Amino acid sequence: MKTKLKTQLKKYHRKEEGLTLLEYAAGAAFVLMISAAAFAVLQTGVTGLFGSISANIDTISTNTAIGN
């Protein structure tokens, strides 16, 4: 009885279905690094876009005020 239980536990322990905590942590770290890199790359473009929009609004506002 004891050996049968021991055998079953060893058999269950050897199954490698699913991910381990280490694999989840590595995946999360990878996603975090990719996200940080994407934000760093996109930050310049987004800052430039909003700067351009702001300049256009200022130009329209100035031209409208002069026209009145």
N, CA, C and O atoms as a DFTB+ gen file, in Angstrom:
272 C
 N C O
     1  1       0.823      -1.192       0.000
     2  2       0.000       0.000       0.000
     3  2       0.863       1.250       0.000
     4  3       0.601       2.187      -0.754
     5  1       1.898       1.273       0.845
     6  2       2.767       2.421       0.940
     7  2       3.534       2.639      -0.364
     8  3       3.689       3.776      -0.809
     9  1       4.005       1.572      -0.969
    10  2       4.763       1.700      -2.215
    11  2       3.859       2.132      -3.362
    12  3       4.285       2.869      -4.251
    13  1       2.621       1.676      -3.343
    14  2       1.686       2.084      -4.388
    15  2       1.416       3.587      -4.301
    16  3       1.374       4.272      -5.322
    17  1       1.237       4.091      -3.100
    18  2       1.019       5.519      -2.902
    19  2       2.262       6.299      -3.313
    20  3       2.163       7.341      -3.962
    21  1       3.405       5.803      -2.942
    22  2       4.661       6.451      -3.302
    23  2       4.838       6.496      -4.819
    24  3       5.280       7.506      -5.367
    25  1       4.497       5.418      -5.485
    26  2       4.588       5.347      -6.942
    27  2       3.638       6.340      -7.594
    28  3       4.006       7.023      -8.550
    29  1       2.427       6.419      -7.083
    30  2       1.444       7.354      -7.628
    31  2       1.897       8.808      -7.444
    32  3       1.738       9.635      -8.342
    33  1       2.457       9.104      -6.279
    34  2       2.923      10.463      -6.027
    35  2       4.080      10.835      -6.954
    36  3       4.139      11.954      -7.464
    37  1       4.997       9.894      -7.168
    38  2       6.114      10.155      -8.077
    39  2       5.601      10.370      -9.502
    40  3       6.080      11.251     -10.215
    41  1       4.636       9.566      -9.903
    42  2       4.058       9.670     -11.239
    43  2       3.364      11.027     -11.402
    44  3       3.498      11.682     -12.436
    45  1       2.634      11.433     -10.384
    46  2       1.934      12.721     -10.439
    47  2       2.940      13.868     -10.463
    48  3       2.741      14.862     -11.162
    49  1       4.011      13.728      -9.706
    50  2       5.009      14.777      -9.604
    51  2       5.755      14.974     -10.922
    52  3       6.167      16.093     -11.228
    53  1       5.935      13.927     -11.696
    54  2       6.667      13.999     -12.957
    55  2       5.861      14.639     -14.078
    56  3       6.444      15.077     -15.070
    57  1       4.558      14.706     -13.954
    58  2       3.752      15.312     -15.009
    59  2       4.090      16.792     -15.103
    60  3       4.149      17.500     -14.097
    61  1       4.306      17.236     -16.311
    62  2       4.643      18.641     -16.502
    63  2       3.597      19.296     -17.389
    64  3       3.911      19.795     -18.470
    65  1       2.394      19.291     -16.942
    66  2       1.326      19.959     -17.667
    67  2       1.190      21.375     -17.125
    68  3       1.251      21.598     -15.916
    69  1       1.009      22.305     -18.011
    70  2       0.843      23.680     -17.566
    71  2       2.173      24.363     -17.314
    72  3       3.239      23.756     -17.415
    73  1       2.083      25.635     -16.985
    74  2       3.274      26.433     -16.769
    75  2       3.612      26.519     -15.288
    76  3       2.737      26.448     -14.425
    77  1       4.885      26.673     -15.021
    78  2       5.320      26.861     -13.642
    79  2       5.345      28.358     -13.336
    80  3       5.216      29.188     -14.235
    81  1       5.511      28.683     -12.083
    82  2       5.559      30.081     -11.668
    83  2       6.713      30.805     -12.348
    84  3       6.577      31.969     -12.726
    85  1       7.837      30.133     -12.507
    86  2       8.989      30.740     -13.154
    87  2       8.679      31.101     -14.606
    88  3       9.083      32.160     -15.086
    89  1       7.974      30.233     -15.292
    90  2       7.612      30.511     -16.682
    91  2       6.629      31.674     -16.778
    92  3       6.728      32.487     -17.697
    93  1       5.692      31.765     -15.856
    94  2       4.775      32.903     -15.833
    95  2       5.536      34.196     -15.561
    96  3       5.270      35.218     -16.195
    97  1       6.479      34.159     -14.624
    98  2       7.271      35.345     -14.292
    99  2       8.118      35.780     -15.479
   100  3       8.229      36.975     -15.755
   101  1       8.710      34.834     -16.175
   102  2       9.520      35.160     -17.350
   103  2       8.648      35.765     -18.449
   104  3       9.059      36.718     -19.111
   105  1       7.469      35.227     -18.644
   106  2       6.541      35.781     -19.634
   107  2       6.106      37.190     -19.276
   108  3       6.048      38.062     -20.143
   109  1       5.801      37.421     -18.012
   110  2       5.394      38.750     -17.562
   111  2       6.526      39.755     -17.722
   112  3       6.294      40.895     -18.125
   113  1       7.749      39.338     -17.410
   114  2       8.908      40.222     -17.569
   115  2       9.120      40.569     -19.035
   116  3       9.445      41.711     -19.361
   117  1       8.939      39.603     -19.914
   118  2       9.089      39.841     -21.347
   119  2       8.046      40.850     -21.839
   120  3       8.376      41.784     -22.569
   121  1       6.808      40.658     -21.440
   122  2       5.733      41.582     -21.839
   123  2       6.016      42.980     -21.300
   124  3       5.792      43.968     -22.000
   125  1       6.500      43.074     -20.076
   126  2       6.828      44.366     -19.473
   127  2       7.941      45.069     -20.244
   128  3       7.868      46.274     -20.483
   129  1       8.964      44.321     -20.632
   130  2      10.072      44.922     -21.380
   131  2       9.617      45.412     -22.753
   132  3       9.998      46.499     -23.187
   133  1       8.809      44.616     -23.426
   134  2       8.308      45.017     -24.744
   135  2       7.419      46.246     -24.626
   136  3       7.498      47.154     -25.454
   137  1       6.568      46.279     -23.596
   138  2       5.687      47.427     -23.385
   139  2       6.494      48.695     -23.105
   140  3       6.191      49.758     -23.647
   141  1       7.508      48.584     -22.269
   142  2       8.345      49.744     -21.946
   143  2       9.060      50.256     -23.194
   144  3       9.154      51.465     -23.405
   145  1       9.554      49.355     -24.004
   146  2      10.230      49.761     -25.238
   147  2       9.252      50.434     -26.197
   148  3       9.593      51.432     -26.833
   149  1       8.053      49.898     -26.300
   150  2       7.047      50.484     -27.187
   151  2       6.654      51.883     -26.719
   152  3       6.519      52.796     -27.534
   153  1       6.472      52.053     -25.415
   154  2       6.119      53.372     -24.899
   155  2       7.246      54.373     -25.139
   156  3       6.985      55.531     -25.464
   157  1       8.489      53.938     -24.984
   158  2       9.626      54.829     -25.218
   159  2       9.686      55.268     -26.676
   160  3       9.973      56.430     -26.966
   161  1       9.419      54.352     -27.585
   162  2       9.457      54.675     -29.016
   163  2       8.276      55.573     -29.389
   164  3       8.445      56.535     -30.139
   165  1       7.105      55.273     -28.880
   166  2       5.908      56.027     -29.247
   167  2       5.823      57.389     -28.562
   168  3       5.114      58.275     -29.039
   169  1       6.527      57.566     -27.466
   170  2       6.447      58.822     -26.718
   171  2       6.842      60.016     -27.579
   172  3       6.172      61.049     -27.547
   173  1       7.903      59.890     -28.333
   174  2       8.379      60.987     -29.174
   175  2       7.339      61.354     -30.228
   176  3       7.057      62.532     -30.446
   177  1       6.777      60.354     -30.872
   178  2       5.771      60.611     -31.899
   179  2       4.515      61.244     -31.331
   180  3       3.962      62.168     -31.928
   181  1       4.069      60.768     -30.210
   182  2       2.851      61.302     -29.590
   183  2       3.091      62.726     -29.101
   184  3       2.222      63.583     -29.257
   185  1       4.253      62.990     -28.512
   186  2       4.591      64.336     -28.055
   187  2       4.615      65.303     -29.235
   188  3       4.099      66.416     -29.142
   189  1       5.210      64.879     -30.331
   190  2       5.244      65.711     -31.532
   191  2       3.857      65.967     -32.097
   192  3       3.558      67.075     -32.543
   193  1       3.019      64.955     -32.078
   194  2       1.654      65.099     -32.592
   195  2       0.874      66.116     -31.770
   196  3       0.225      67.001     -32.328
   197  1       0.935      65.994     -30.443
   198  2       0.204      66.930     -29.601
   199  2       0.788      68.345     -29.702
   200  3       0.051      69.327     -29.607
   201  1       2.098      68.452     -29.891
   202  2       2.722      69.767     -30.097
   203  2       2.233      70.413     -31.371
   204  3       1.970      71.615     -31.405
   205  1       2.111      69.620     -32.418
   206  2       1.615      70.112     -33.698
   207  2       0.161      70.560     -33.594
   208  3      -0.212      71.608     -34.123
   209  1      -0.644      69.775     -32.921
   210  2      -2.062      70.129     -32.737
   211  2      -2.167      71.424     -31.939
   212  3      -2.975      72.292     -32.267
   213  1      -1.360      71.554     -30.900
   214  2      -1.378      72.764     -30.078
   215  2      -0.972      73.994     -30.889
   216  3      -1.580      75.057     -30.764
   217  1       0.052      73.843     -31.715
   218  2       0.498      74.958     -32.557
   219  2      -0.582      75.357     -33.552
   220  3      -0.794      76.545     -33.797
   221  1      -1.263      74.378     -34.124
   222  2      -2.334      74.684     -35.066
   223  2      -3.491      75.398     -34.381
   224  3      -4.064      76.331     -34.943
   225  1      -3.832      74.973     -33.188
   226  2      -4.913      75.632     -32.444
   227  2      -4.520      77.075     -32.119
   228  3      -5.343      77.984     -32.224
   229  1      -3.256      77.283     -31.722
   230  2      -2.787      78.639     -31.432
   231  2      -2.848      79.516     -32.679
   232  3      -3.245      80.678     -32.602
   233  1      -2.456      78.964     -33.827
   234  2      -2.482      79.709     -35.085
   235  2      -3.912      80.079     -35.455
   236  3      -4.177      81.222     -35.826
   237  1      -4.833      79.133     -35.358
   238  2      -6.240      79.392     -35.672
   239  2      -6.807      80.443     -34.722
   240  3      -7.534      81.347     -35.135
   241  1      -6.461      80.306     -33.447
   242  2      -6.947      81.247     -32.443
   243  2      -6.423      82.649     -32.718
   244  3      -7.170      83.620     -32.597
   245  1      -5.155      82.771     -33.084
   246  2      -4.561      84.088     -33.383
   247  2      -5.170      84.685     -34.630
   248  3      -5.495      85.872     -34.648
   249  1      -5.333      83.890     -35.673
   250  2      -5.907      84.380     -36.921
   251  2      -7.363      84.800     -36.739
   252  3      -7.805      85.773     -37.349
   253  1      -8.098      84.091     -35.922
   254  2      -9.500      84.425     -35.674
   255  2      -9.590      85.728     -34.893
   256  3     -10.456      86.557     -35.170
   257  1      -8.700      85.916     -33.914
   258  2      -8.720      87.130     -33.108
   259  2      -8.334      88.341     -33.940
   260  3      -8.880      89.424     -33.730
   261  1      -7.406      88.188     -34.880
   262  2      -6.979      89.303     -35.749
   263  2      -8.098      89.655     -36.723
   264  3      -8.318      90.828     -37.024
   265  1      -8.800      88.644     -37.213
   266  2      -9.870      88.864     -38.193
   267  2     -11.066      89.596     -37.627
   268  3     -11.811      90.210     -38.391
   269  1     -11.284      89.560     -36.326
   270  2     -12.460      90.231     -35.741
   271  2     -12.174      91.644     -35.570
   272  3     -13.027      92.393     -35.093
